[in-house]
Amino acid sequence: MRIDLHCHTRVSGDSNTPFEAIPARCREQRVAVQAITDHDEIWGGQQVKALVEEASEGEDDDLTIIVGEEIMTDEGELIGLFLKERVEPGLSPEETVRQIKAQGGLVVLPHGFDPLKFFRLKPKARERIAASIDIVETFNARISQPRWNRAAARWAAAHGKPTSAGSDAHALDQIGRAWVETPRRPIHGPQDLLAALREGAAEGTWTHPLVDRLHVVWRSVRRTVRNLWERLLAIGGK
């Protein structure tokens, strides 16, 4: 099965992905475990999880949603997984970690080595909390250069950390670009996830951020033109 631990919905200000479209897209891309990690919020993940659980009507489902949050600390971003409550942004990395762990959650270091990721966790902070990091994202599909993923993988190996992959999807068609391939098993909680990651390998398809940005602009232009054309047709029909 495939696991993606970094994805955004319309709750994130820089994403327009609707909740309702995510389950189908995950299944199309063979993603069996999808973490929803909106910026500084968890209610998007809760909504998607509820949609999947409601559709399965209590039966075992082929898709597991993990509620997470990409949290802005005062020294850069961390991801918390298996959260029940929102973690406030702007705290120190140490306090952010404490609040994630207090909920029984896992701490993920995302895109931590890319200097062009403005909100990456600062290197000194990373070293201070190294012992508390549970998972290192070693394949981010939207990193500025693939070599920063390789740097993350070296750091994870040196510190004996399980590794993950994240599509870091901010649009629906970006979901499924990165994953950990691992033997299928149910993921009921943090320990199940850690065990699955240890048996898998992070991989995916890297896309240059400028290409992604052009796609976003193109979709926006198409949407604007389509809406304008529909209005003109409606006016002409009156």
ROTIVO-732755 format. One record per atom (N, C-alpha, C): z, x, y; atom name. Coordinates in steps of 0.2 Angstrom, whole numbers, plus 5000, padded with zeros to 4 digits. Layout:
REM ROTIVO-732755
((Z X Y) "CA") ...
//
This chain:
REM ROTIVO-732755
((5000 5004 4994) "N") ((5000 5000 5000) "CA") ((5000 5004 5006) "C") ((4998 5001 5012) "N") ((4998 5005 5018) "CA") ((5004 5003 5023) "C") ((5007 5007 5026) "N") ((5012 5006 5031) "CA") ((5010 5009 5038) "C") ((5011 5005 5043) "N") ((5010 5007 5050) "CA") ((5016 5005 5054) "C") ((5019 5010 5057) "N") ((5025 5009 5060) "CA") ((5025 5010 5068) "C") ((5019 5008 5071) "N") ((5019 5008 5078) "CA") ((5013 5004 5080) "C") ((5015 4998 5084) "N") ((5010 4993 5086) "CA") ((5013 4989 5091) "C") ((5008 4986 5096) "N") ((5010 4982 5101) "CA") ((5007 4976 5101) "C") ((5011 4971 5104) "N") ((5008 4964 5105) "CA") ((5007 4963 5113) "C") ((5006 4957 5115) "N") ((5005 4955 5122) "CA") ((5012 4955 5126) "C") ((5017 4956 5122) "N") ((5024 4957 5125) "CA") ((5024 4964 5129) "C") ((5020 4969 5127) "N") ((5020 4975 5130) "CA") ((5015 4974 5136) "C") ((5016 4976 5142) "N") ((5012 4975 5148) "CA") ((5005 4978 5147) "C") ((5004 4983 5143) "N") ((4998 4986 5142) "CA") ((4994 4984 5136) "C") ((4996 4978 5133) "N") ((4992 4976 5127) "CA") ((4991 4968 5128) "C") ((4986 4966 5125) "N") ((4984 4959 5125) "CA") ((4984 4955 5119) "C") ((4986 4959 5113) "N") ((4986 4956 5107) "CA") ((4990 4950 5105) "C") ((4987 4944 5103) "N") ((4991 4938 5102) "CA") ((4995 4939 5095) "C") ((5000 4936 5095) "N") ((5005 4936 5089) "CA") ((5001 4933 5083) "C") ((4997 4928 5084) "N") ((4994 4924 5079) "CA") ((4989 4928 5075) "C") ((4986 4933 5079) "N") ((4980 4936 5076) "CA") ((4982 4942 5072) "C") ((4988 4944 5072) "N") ((4990 4951 5069) "CA") ((4991 4950 5061) "C") ((4994 4945 5058) "N") ((4994 4945 5051) "CA") ((4987 4945 5048) "C") ((4982 4942 5050) "N") ((4975 4942 5047) "CA") ((4972 4949 5048) "C") ((4973 4952 5054) "N") ((4971 4959 5055) "CA") ((4974 4964 5050) "C") ((4980 4963 5049) "N") ((4984 4968 5045) "CA") ((4981 4967 5038) "C") ((4980 4961 5035) "N") ((4977 4960 5029) "CA") ((4970 4963 5028) "C") ((4966 4962 5033) "N") ((4959 4964 5033) "CA") ((4959 4972 5032) "C") ((4964 4975 5035) "N") ((4965 4983 5035) "CA") ((4969 4985 5030) "C") ((4971 4981 5025) "N") ((4975 4983 5019) "CA") ((4982 4985 5021) "C") ((4985 4983 5027) "N") ((4991 4986 5029) "CA") ((4996 4981 5026) "C") ((5001 4983 5022) "N") ((5006 4979 5019) "CA") ((5012 4979 5023) "C") ((5014 4984 5027) "N") ((5020 4984 5031) "CA") ((5018 4986 5038) "C") ((5020 4982 5042) "N") ((5018 4983 5049) "CA") ((5024 4982 5054) "C") ((5026 4988 5057) "N") ((5031 4987 5062) "CA") ((5028 4985 5069) "C") ((5031 4981 5072) "N") ((5030 4979 5079) "CA") ((5034 4982 5084) "C") ((5032 4986 5088) "N") ((5036 4991 5092) "CA") ((5034 4990 5100) "C") ((5035 4984 5102) "N") ((5033 4983 5110) "CA") ((5038 4987 5114) "C") ((5035 4988 5120) "N") ((5039 4992 5125) "CA") ((5045 4989 5127) "C") ((5051 4991 5125) "N") ((5058 4989 5128) "CA") ((5059 4982 5127) "C") ((5056 4979 5121) "N") ((5057 4972 5119) "CA") ((5057 4971 5112) "C") ((5060 4966 5109) "N") ((5059 4965 5102) "CA") ((5057 4958 5100) "C") ((5056 4954 5105) "N") ((5055 4947 5104) "CA") ((5048 4946 5101) "C") ((5043 4950 5103) "N") ((5036 4950 5100) "CA") ((5037 4951 5093) "C") ((5040 4956 5090) "N") ((5041 4957 5083) "CA") ((5044 4952 5080) "C") ((5049 4949 5083) "N") ((5053 4943 5080) "CA") ((5048 4937 5079) "C") ((5044 4936 5084) "N") ((5039 4931 5083) "CA") ((5034 4932 5078) "C") ((5031 4938 5077) "N") ((5026 4939 5072) "CA") ((5030 4939 5065) "C") ((5036 4941 5064) "N") ((5039 4941 5058) "CA") ((5040 4933 5056) "C") ((5042 4929 5061) "N") ((5043 4922 5060) "CA") ((5037 4919 5057) "C") ((5031 4920 5061) "N") ((5025 4918 5059) "CA") ((5023 4919 5051) "C") ((5024 4925 5049) "N") ((5023 4927 5043) "CA") ((5027 4924 5038) "C") ((5034 4924 5039) "N") ((5039 4921 5035) "CA") ((5038 4913 5034) "C") ((5036 4910 5040) "N") ((5034 4903 5039) "CA") ((5028 4901 5035) "C") ((5023 4905 5036) "N") ((5017 4904 5032) "CA") ((5018 4905 5024) "C") ((5023 4910 5023) "N") ((5024 4911 5016) "CA") ((5029 4906 5012) "C") ((5032 4902 5016) "N") ((5037 4897 5014) "CA") ((5041 4899 5009) "C") ((5044 4905 5010) "N") ((5050 4908 5005) "CA") ((5047 4911 4999) "C") ((5040 4911 4998) "N") ((5038 4915 4993) "CA") ((5037 4922 4995) "C") ((5036 4927 4990) "N") ((5035 4934 4991) "CA") ((5028 4934 4995) "C") ((5028 4938 5000) "N") ((5021 4939 5004) "CA") ((5019 4946 5003) "C") ((5012 4946 5004) "N") ((5009 4953 5004) "CA") ((5010 4957 5010) "C") ((5013 4954 5015) "N") ((5014 4957 5022) "CA") ((5021 4957 5024) "C") ((5024 4963 5026) "N") ((5030 4963 5028) "CA") ((5030 4966 5035) "C") ((5034 4962 5040) "N") ((5034 4964 5047) "CA") ((5041 4967 5048) "C") ((5041 4972 5051) "N") ((5047 4976 5053) "CA") ((5048 4975 5061) "C") ((5054 4972 5063) "N") ((5055 4972 5070) "CA") ((5057 4978 5073) "C") ((5054 4981 5078) "N") ((5055 4987 5081) "CA") ((5055 4987 5089) "C") ((5056 4992 5092) "N") ((5055 4993 5099) "CA") ((5054 5000 5101) "C") ((5049 5001 5105) "N") ((5048 5008 5108) "CA") ((5052 5008 5115) "C") ((5057 5012 5114) "N") ((5062 5012 5120) "CA") ((5061 5018 5124) "C") ((5061 5016 5131) "N") ((5061 5021 5136) "CA") ((5068 5024 5137) "C") ((5069 5030 5135) "N") ((5076 5033 5137) "CA") ((5075 5036 5144) "C") ((5080 5039 5146) "N") ((5079 5043 5152) "CA") ((5076 5050 5152) "C") ((5074 5051 5145) "N") ((5070 5058 5144) "CA") ((5064 5057 5140) "C") ((5062 5050 5139) "N") ((5056 5049 5136) "CA") ((5057 5044 5130) "C") ((5052 5042 5126) "N") ((5052 5037 5122) "CA") ((5054 5039 5115) "C") ((5058 5034 5112) "N") ((5060 5034 5105) "CA") ((5058 5027 5102) "C") ((5057 5026 5095) "N") ((5056 5020 5092) "CA") ((5062 5018 5088) "C") ((5065 5012 5088) "N") ((5070 5009 5084) "CA") ((5067 5004 5079) "C") ((5068 5005 5073) "N") ((5066 5000 5068) "CA") ((5072 4996 5065) "C") ((5070 4990 5062) "N") ((5075 4985 5059) "CA") ((5080 4983 5064) "C") ((5078 4982 5070) "N") ((5082 4980 5075) "CA") ((5084 4972 5075) "C") ((5090 4971 5077) "N") ((5092 4964 5078) "CA") ((5093 4962 5085) "C") ((5094 4967 5089) "N") ((5096 4966 5096) "CA") ((5091 4971 5100) "C") ((5089 4969 5106) "N") ((5086 4974 5110) "CA") ((5090 4979 5113) "C") ((5087 4985 5113) "N") ((5091 4991 5116) "CA") ((5088 4992 5123) "C") ((5093 4992 5127) "N") ((5091 4993 5134) "CA") ((5088 4999 5136) "C") ((5082 4999 5140) "N") ((5079 5006 5142) "CA") ((5083 5009 5147) "C") ((5081 5016 5148) "N") ((5085 5020 5153) "CA") ((5091 5023 5151) "C") ((5093 5022 5145) "N") ((5099 5026 5142) "CA") ((5097 5033 5140) "C") ((5102 5037 5139) "N") ((5101 5044 5137) "CA") ((5098 5043 5130) "C") ((5095 5048 5127) "N") ((5093 5048 5120) "CA") ((5098 5047 5115) "C") ((5104 5051 5117) "N") ((5110 5050 5112) "CA") ((5113 5043 5112) "C") ((5113 5040 5118) "N") ((5116 5033 5118) "CA") ((5111 5028 5115) "C") ((5104 5029 5116) "N") ((5099 5025 5113) "CA") ((5099 5026 5105) "C") ((5100 5032 5102) "N") ((5101 5033 5095) "CA") ((5107 5029 5093) "C") ((5113 5030 5096) "N") ((5119 5027 5094) "CA") ((5118 5019 5094) "C") ((5114 5016 5098) "N") ((5114 5009 5098) "CA") ((5109 5007 5092) "C") ((5104 5011 5091) "N") ((5099 5009 5085) "CA") ((5103 5010 5079) "C") ((5107 5015 5078) "N") ((5111 5016 5072) "CA") ((5116 5011 5071) "C") ((5119 5008 5077) "N") ((5124 5003 5076) "CA") ((5122 4997 5073) "C") ((5115 4996 5074) "N") ((5112 4990 5071) "CA") ((5110 4991 5064) "C") ((5111 4997 5061) "N") ((5108 4999 5054) "CA") ((5101 5001 5055) "C") ((5098 5002 5061) "N") ((5091 5004 5061) "CA") ((5090 5011 5060) "C") ((5083 5012 5061) "N") ((5081 5019 5060) "CA") ((5078 5022 5066) "C") ((5078 5028 5067) "N") ((5076 5031 5073) "CA") ((5069 5035 5072) "C") ((5064 5033 5075) "N") ((5057 5036 5074) "CA") ((5055 5040 5081) "C") ((5053 5047 5080) "N") ((5050 5051 5085) "CA") ((5043 5049 5085) "C") ((5040 5046 5091) "N") ((5033 5045 5091) "CA") ((5030 5050 5095) "C") ((5023 5051 5094) "N") ((5019 5056 5098) "CA") ((5023 5061 5102) "C") ((5028 5064 5098) "N") ((5032 5068 5102) "CA") ((5030 5075 5104) "C") ((5024 5077 5103) "N") ((5022 5084 5104) "CA") ((5016 5084 5109) "C") ((5013 5078 5111) "N") ((5007 5078 5115) "CA") ((5009 5079 5123) "C") ((5008 5084 5126) "N") ((5010 5085 5133) "CA") ((5006 5080 5138) "C") ((5001 5077 5135) "N") ((4997 5072 5140) "CA") ((5000 5065 5139) "C") ((5005 5064 5134) "N") ((5008 5058 5133) "CA") ((5014 5058 5138) "C") ((5013 5055 5144) "N") ((5018 5055 5150) "CA") ((5025 5054 5148) "C") ((5026 5049 5143) "N") ((5032 5046 5141) "CA") ((5035 5049 5135) "C") ((5032 5055 5132) "N") ((5035 5058 5126) "CA") ((5042 5060 5127) "C") ((5046 5060 5122) "N") ((5052 5063 5122) "CA") ((5052 5070 5124) "C") ((5056 5072 5129) "N") ((5056 5079 5131) "CA") ((5059 5084 5126) "C") ((5056 5090 5125) "N") ((5057 5094 5120) "CA") ((5065 5096 5119) "C") ((5068 5097 5125) "N") ((5075 5098 5124) "CA") ((5079 5092 5122) "C") ((5077 5086 5123) "N") ((5081 5080 5121) "CA") ((5079 5080 5113) "C") ((5073 5081 5111) "N") ((5071 5081 5104) "CA") ((5076 5086 5100) "C") ((5077 5092 5103) "N") ((5081 5096 5099) "CA") ((5088 5094 5099) "C") ((5091 5091 5104) "N") ((5098 5089 5104) "CA") ((5099 5083 5099) "C") ((5094 5079 5098) "N") ((5095 5073 5093) "CA") ((5092 5074 5087) "C") ((5089 5080 5085) "N") ((5085 5082 5079) "CA") ((5089 5079 5073) "C") ((5095 5080 5072) "N") ((5099 5078 5066) "CA") ((5099 5070 5065) "C") ((5098 5067 5071) "N") ((5098 5059 5071) "CA") ((5092 5056 5070) "C") ((5086 5060 5070) "N") ((5080 5057 5070) "CA") ((5078 5056 5062) "C") ((5077 5050 5060) "N") ((5076 5048 5053) "CA") ((5068 5049 5051) "C") ((5064 5048 5055) "N") ((5056 5048 5054) "CA") ((5053 5051 5059) "C") ((5048 5055 5058) "N") ((5043 5058 5063) "CA") ((5036 5056 5062) "C") ((5034 5053 5067) "N") ((5027 5050 5067) "CA") ((5022 5057 5068) "C") ((5019 5058 5062) "N") ((5014 5064 5062) "CA") ((5007 5062 5062) "C") ((5005 5056 5062) "N") ((4998 5054 5064) "CA") ((4999 5048 5068) "C") ((4997 5049 5075) "N") ((4996 5044 5080) "CA") ((4989 5044 5081) "C") ((4986 5038 5080) "N") ((4979 5037 5081) "CA") ((4976 5038 5088) "C") ((4981 5037 5093) "N") ((4979 5038 5100) "CA") ((4982 5044 5104) "C") ((4983 5049 5100) "N") ((4985 5055 5103) "CA") ((4980 5058 5107) "C") ((4981 5063 5112) "N") ((4976 5066 5116) "CA") ((4971 5071 5112) "C") ((4975 5074 5107) "N") ((4971 5079 5103) "CA") ((4974 5079 5096) "C") ((4970 5079 5091) "N") ((4973 5079 5084) "CA") ((4978 5085 5082) "C") ((4978 5091 5086) "N") ((4982 5096 5085) "CA") ((4990 5094 5086) "C") ((4991 5089 5091) "N") ((4998 5087 5092) "CA") ((5001 5084 5086) "C") ((4996 5080 5082) "N") ((4999 5077 5076) "CA") ((5001 5083 5071) "C") ((4997 5088 5071) "N") ((4998 5093 5066) "CA") ((5005 5097 5068) "C") ((5006 5097 5075) "N") ((5012 5100 5077) "CA") ((5018 5096 5075) "C") ((5017 5090 5076) "N") ((5023 5085 5073) "CA") ((5024 5086 5066) "C") ((5019 5087 5062) "N") ((5020 5088 5055) "CA") ((5023 5094 5053) "C") ((5022 5099 5057) "N") ((5026 5106 5056) "CA") ((5033 5105 5058) "C") ((5034 5101 5063) "N") ((5041 5100 5065) "CA") ((5045 5096 5060) "C") ((5042 5091 5057) "N") ((5045 5087 5052) "CA") ((5046 5091 5046) "C") ((5042 5095 5044) "N") ((5043 5099 5038) "CA") ((5048 5104 5039) "C") ((5049 5107 5045) "N") ((5054 5112 5046) "CA") ((5061 5108 5046) "C") ((5061 5102 5048) "N") ((5068 5099 5048) "CA") ((5069 5094 5042) "C") ((5064 5094 5038) "N") ((5065 5090 5032) "CA") ((5065 5082 5033) "C") ((5061 5080 5037) "N") ((5061 5073 5039) "CA") ((5055 5069 5036) "C") ((5056 5063 5034) "N") ((5050 5059 5031) "CA") ((5045 5058 5037) "C") ((5039 5057 5035) "N") ((5034 5056 5040) "CA") ((5031 5049 5040) "C") ((5028 5047 5046) "N") ((5025 5041 5047) "CA") ((5018 5041 5050) "C") ((5015 5036 5050) "N") ((5009 5035 5054) "CA") ((5009 5029 5059) "C") ((5006 5029 5065) "N") ((5006 5024 5069) "CA") ((4999 5023 5072) "C") ((4996 5017 5072) "N") ((4990 5015 5075) "CA") ((4991 5015 5083) "C") ((4998 5014 5085) "N") ((4999 5014 5092) "CA") ((4995 5009 5095) "C") ((4993 5003 5091) "N") ((4988 4998 5093) "CA") ((4990 4994 5099) "C") ((4986 4994 5104) "N") ((4987 4990 5110) "CA") ((4981 4985 5111) "C") ((4977 4985 5106) "N") ((4972 4979 5105) "CA") ((4971 4978 5098) "C") ((4969 4972 5096) "N") ((4969 4969 5090) "CA") ((4965 4974 5085) "C") ((4959 4976 5088) "N") ((4954 4980 5083) "CA") ((4957 4987 5082) "C") ((4962 4989 5085) "N") ((4965 4996 5084) "CA") ((4970 4996 5078) "C") ((4973 4990 5076) "N") ((4977 4989 5071) "CA") ((4974 4991 5064) "C") ((4977 4996 5061) "N") ((4974 4998 5054) "CA") ((4971 5005 5055) "C") ((4971 5008 5061) "N") ((4968 5015 5062) "CA") ((4973 5020 5059) "C") ((4979 5019 5058) "N") ((4983 5024 5055) "CA") ((4988 5021 5050) "C") ((4990 5025 5045) "N") ((4994 5022 5040) "CA") ((4997 5028 5035) "C") ((5002 5026 5032) "N") ((5005 5030 5026) "CA") ((5003 5026 5020) "C") ((4999 5030 5015) "N") ((4997 5027 5009) "CA") ((5003 5029 5004) "C") ((5006 5024 5001) "N") ((5011 5025 4996) "CA") ((5011 5020 4991) "C") ((5014 5021 4985) "N") ((5014 5016 4979) "CA") ((5018 5010 4982) "C") ((5015 5004 4979) "N") ((5017 4997 4982) "CA") ((5025 4996 4979) "C") ((5029 4994 4984) "N") ((5035 4992 4982) "CA") ((5038 4987 4988) "C") ((5043 4983 4987) "N") ((5045 4978 4992) "CA") ((5049 4983 4997) "C") ((5049 4981 5003) "N") ((5052 4984 5009) "CA") ((5057 4979 5012) "C") ((5063 4979 5009) "N") ((5069 4975 5012) "CA") ((5073 4977 5017) "C") ((5073 4984 5018) "N") ((5077 4987 5023) "CA") ((5076 4994 5024) "C") ((5080 4998 5028) "N") ((5079 5005 5030) "CA") ((5078 5010 5024) "C") ((5082 5009 5019) "N") ((5082 5014 5013) "CA") ((5075 5013 5009) "C") ((5073 5006 5008) "N") ((5067 5005 5005) "CA") ((5061 5009 5009) "C") ((5061 5008 5015) "N") ((5056 5011 5019) "CA") ((5056 5019 5019) "C") ((5062 5022 5019) "N") ((5062 5029 5019) "CA") ((5060 5032 5012) "C") ((5062 5028 5007) "N") ((5059 5030 5000) "CA") ((5052 5029 4999) "C") ((5049 5024 5002) "N") ((5042 5023 5002) "CA") ((5038 5029 5006) "C") ((5041 5031 5012) "N") ((5038 5036 5016) "CA") ((5038 5042 5012) "C") ((5043 5044 5009) "N") ((5044 5050 5005) "CA") ((5039 5051 5000) "C") ((5036 5046 4997) "N") ((5031 5046 4992) "CA") ((5024 5045 4994) "C") ((5023 5045 5001) "N") ((5017 5044 5004) "CA") ((5014 5049 5008) "C") ((5008 5048 5011) "N") ((5005 5053 5016) "CA") ((5003 5050 5022) "C") ((5004 5053 5028) "N") ((5001 5050 5034) "CA") ((4994 5052 5035) "C") ((4990 5047 5037) "N") ((4983 5048 5038) "CA") ((4980 5042 5042) "C") ((4974 5043 5044) "N") ((4971 5038 5048) "CA") ((4965 5041 5052) "C") ((4962 5037 5057) "N") ((4957 5038 5061) "CA") ((4959 5040 5068) "C") ((4957 5046 5070) "N") ((4959 5047 5077) "CA") ((4953 5045 5082) "C") ((4955 5042 5088) "N") ((4950 5040 5093) "CA") ((4952 5043 5099) "C") ((4948 5046 5103) "N") ((4949 5049 5109) "CA") ((4952 5044 5114) "C") ((4957 5045 5118) "N") ((4960 5040 5122) "CA") ((4954 5037 5127) "C") ((4950 5042 5130) "N") ((4945 5039 5134) "CA") ((4940 5034 5131) "C") ((4939 5035 5125) "N") ((4934 5030 5122) "CA") ((4938 5024 5121) "C") ((4944 5024 5119) "N") ((4948 5018 5119) "CA") ((4948 5014 5126) "C") ((4949 5018 5131) "N") ((4949 5015 5138) "CA") ((4943 5012 5140) "C") ((4937 5015 5138) "N") ((4931 5012 5139) "CA") ((4930 5006 5135) "C") ((4932 5005 5129) "N") ((4932 4999 5125) "CA") ((4936 4994 5129) "C") ((4942 4995 5131) "N") ((4946 4990 5135) "CA") ((4943 4988 5141) "C") ((4940 4992 5145) "N") ((4936 4990 5151) "CA") ((4930 4986 5149) "C") ((4926 4987 5144) "N") ((4921 4984 5141) "CA") ((4923 4977 5139) "C") ((4928 4976 5135) "N") ((4931 4970 5133) "CA") ((4933 4965 5139) "C") ((4936 4968 5144) "N") ((4938 4965 5150) "CA") ((4932 4962 5154) "C") ((4927 4966 5155) "N") ((4920 4964 5158) "CA") ((4917 4958 5154) "C") ((4917 4959 5148) "N") ((4914 4954 5144) "CA") ((4917 4947 5145) "C") ((4924 4948 5144) "N") ((4928 4942 5145) "CA") ((4927 4938 5152) "C") ((4927 4943 5157) "N") ((4926 4940 5164) "CA") ((4919 4937 5165) "C") ((4914 4940 5162) "N") ((4907 4937 5162) "CA") ((4907 4930 5158) "C") ((4910 4930 5153) "N") ((4910 4924 5148) "CA") ((4913 4919 5152) "C") ((4919 4920 5155) "N") ((4923 4915 5158) "CA") ((4919 4912 5164) "C") ((4916 4917 5168) "N") ((4912 4915 5174) "CA") ((4906 4910 5172) "C") ((4902 4912 5166) "N") ((4897 4909 5164) "CA") ((4899 4902 5161) "C") ((4904 4901 5158) "N") ((4907 4894 5156) "CA") ((4908 4890 5162) "C") ((4911 4893 5167) "N") ((4912 4889 5173) "CA") ((4906 4886 5176) "C") ((4901 4891 5177) "N") ((4895 4889 5179) "CA") ((4891 4883 5175) "C") ((4892 4884 5169) "N") ((4889 4879 5165) "CA") ((4893 4872 5166) "C") ((4899 4872 5166) "N") ((4903 4866 5168) "CA") ((4901 4863 5174) "C") ((4900 4867 5179) "N") ((4899 4865 5186) "CA") ((4892 4862 5186) "C") ((4887 4865 5182) "N") ((4880 4862 5182) "CA") ((4880 4856 5178) "C") ((4885 4855 5173) "N") ((4884 4849 5169) "CA") ((4887 4843 5172) "C") ((4890 4844 5178) "N") ((4894 4838 5182) "CA") ((4888 4834 5186) "C") 
//
